[in-house]
Amino acid sequence: MYVDYVGIRVTKIAPAMRFFTKGLGLVEKSRGKMSHGGIWVLLHDPVSHQHLELNWYPPGSRFYRPFVAGEGIDHIGVRVSDLSAAGKRLRRAGGKLVDQIKDRGQVALAYYEGPDGFWVELIRSPTE
């Protein structure tokens, strides 16, 4: 198991991209649209090899929250080889399963809420 990235909530993708790419030198690795209309962009630091994910949620999405400056950390993504076992550990430690996303009939991503409403995304990764 390892922490793969930290996701932060942004109000607009373009200014956030400019800040993190032009300002910090991060490079866009991939991006996509979520089923509820949100957008995610995964950025890569070519020096440290760390990742940062920008997340934008449209009003009306179940993940949308009014923006409060300084409270933009959205979740951390953790790669695990055994998603079920990692989920059980989180539940025993007080975590609550919030959502799951399946790929080809298997759970590929699972979101757990922990203390203070902080979320952890478990990412099934057999080659963790």
C-alpha positions as CSV (number, residue, x, y, z in Angstrom):
1,M,0.0,0.0,0.0
2,Y,1.3,3.5,-0.8
3,V,-0.1,7.0,-1.0
4,D,-0.4,7.7,-4.8
5,Y,-1.6,11.3,-4.8
6,V,-3.4,14.1,-2.9
7,G,-6.6,15.5,-4.5
8,I,-7.5,19.1,-4.0
9,R,-10.8,20.8,-4.8
10,V,-10.6,23.8,-7.1
11,T,-13.2,26.3,-8.3
12,K,-11.9,26.6,-11.8
13,I,-9.6,24.2,-13.7
14,A,-7.8,26.7,-16.0
15,P,-6.4,29.1,-13.3
16,A,-5.4,26.1,-11.1
17,M,-3.7,24.5,-14.0
18,R,-1.8,27.7,-14.8
19,F,-0.7,28.0,-11.1
20,F,0.5,24.4,-10.7
21,T,2.1,24.0,-14.2
22,K,3.6,27.4,-14.8
23,G,4.2,28.3,-11.2
24,L,5.4,24.9,-9.8
25,G,6.5,23.1,-13.0
26,L,4.1,20.2,-12.6
27,V,3.1,18.4,-15.8
28,E,-0.3,17.2,-16.8
29,K,-0.3,13.4,-16.8
30,S,-4.0,12.6,-17.5
31,R,-7.5,14.0,-17.1
32,G,-11.0,12.9,-17.3
33,K,-14.7,13.6,-16.7
34,M,-16.5,12.0,-13.8
35,S,-20.0,10.4,-14.2
36,H,-21.6,13.3,-12.2
37,G,-20.0,15.9,-14.5
38,G,-16.9,16.8,-12.5
39,I,-13.5,17.0,-14.0
40,W,-10.2,15.7,-12.6
41,V,-6.7,16.4,-13.8
42,L,-3.7,14.4,-12.5
43,L,-0.4,16.4,-12.4
44,H,3.1,14.9,-12.1
45,D,6.2,16.5,-10.6
46,P,9.1,15.3,-12.9
47,V,11.6,15.8,-10.1
48,S,10.0,14.2,-7.1
49,H,7.6,11.9,-9.1
50,Q,4.8,12.9,-6.7
51,H,1.2,13.5,-8.0
52,L,-1.4,16.1,-7.3
53,E,-5.0,15.7,-8.5
54,L,-7.2,18.8,-9.2
55,N,-10.9,18.1,-8.8
56,W,-13.7,20.4,-9.9
57,Y,-17.3,19.5,-9.0
58,P,-20.2,21.3,-10.6
59,P,-23.1,22.7,-8.6
60,G,-25.7,20.0,-8.2
61,S,-23.1,17.2,-8.0
62,R,-23.3,15.2,-4.7
63,F,-19.6,16.0,-4.2
64,Y,-20.0,19.8,-4.7
65,R,-19.5,21.9,-1.6
66,P,-19.5,25.7,-1.3
67,F,-15.9,26.9,-1.5
68,V,-14.2,27.9,1.7
69,A,-10.6,29.3,1.3
70,G,-8.1,27.0,2.9
71,E,-10.3,23.9,2.9
72,G,-9.6,22.6,-0.5
73,I,-7.9,19.2,0.3
74,D,-10.4,16.8,-1.2
75,H,-9.0,13.3,-0.6
76,I,-5.9,11.2,-0.8
77,G,-5.6,8.3,-3.3
78,V,-4.0,5.1,-1.9
79,R,-3.0,2.2,-4.2
80,V,-3.6,-1.2,-2.7
81,S,-3.2,-4.8,-4.0
82,D,-6.2,-6.1,-1.9
83,L,-9.0,-3.5,-2.0
84,S,-11.3,-5.6,0.2
85,A,-8.7,-6.1,3.0
86,A,-7.8,-2.4,2.9
87,G,-11.5,-1.5,3.1
88,K,-12.0,-3.8,6.1
89,R,-9.1,-2.2,7.9
90,L,-10.5,1.3,7.3
91,R,-14.0,0.2,8.5
92,R,-12.5,-1.3,11.7
93,A,-10.7,1.9,12.3
94,G,-13.9,3.9,12.1
95,G,-14.1,4.6,8.3
96,K,-17.4,4.6,6.5
97,L,-17.8,3.4,2.9
98,V,-19.2,6.2,0.8
99,D,-19.0,5.0,-2.8
100,Q,-17.5,2.4,-5.1
101,I,-16.8,2.4,-8.8
102,K,-16.7,-0.9,-10.7
103,D,-14.7,-1.8,-13.8
104,R,-15.6,-5.0,-15.6
105,G,-17.7,-6.2,-12.6
106,Q,-15.0,-5.7,-10.0
107,V,-14.6,-2.8,-7.6
108,A,-11.8,-0.7,-8.9
109,L,-12.2,2.3,-6.6
110,A,-13.6,2.6,-3.1
111,Y,-14.1,5.9,-1.2
112,Y,-14.1,5.9,2.6
113,E,-14.9,8.8,4.9
114,G,-12.7,9.1,8.0
115,P,-12.5,11.4,11.0
116,D,-13.5,15.0,10.3
117,G,-15.0,14.1,7.0
118,F,-11.7,13.4,5.3
119,W,-11.9,11.0,2.4
120,V,-9.5,8.2,1.3
121,E,-9.8,6.7,-2.2
122,L,-8.6,3.1,-2.4
123,I,-7.4,2.2,-5.9
124,R,-7.2,-1.4,-6.8
125,S,-3.6,-1.9,-8.1
126,P,-2.4,-5.6,-8.4
127,T,1.1,-4.4,-9.0
128,E,1.1,-2.0,-6.0
